[in-house]
């Protein structure tokens, strides 16, 4: 789980997005996204796909469900 958190954070930072920006684009609350990135919550498949599309790893969206 730690690797996933670091991977997701690294991608977001490389794209120069804040957590708030990702949350808005994914149509979820900031706390929800924060919990996902910090491993406290798993996204639904729909939300995982949205985040993956925004961050540019659409072919690997399923990694967020682990």
PyMOL commands that set and color helices and strands:
alter all, ss='L'
color gray80, all
select helices_A, chain A and resi 2-14+19-26+30-37+45-55+58-65
alter helices_A, ss='H'
color red, helices_A
deselect
rebuild
show_as cartoon
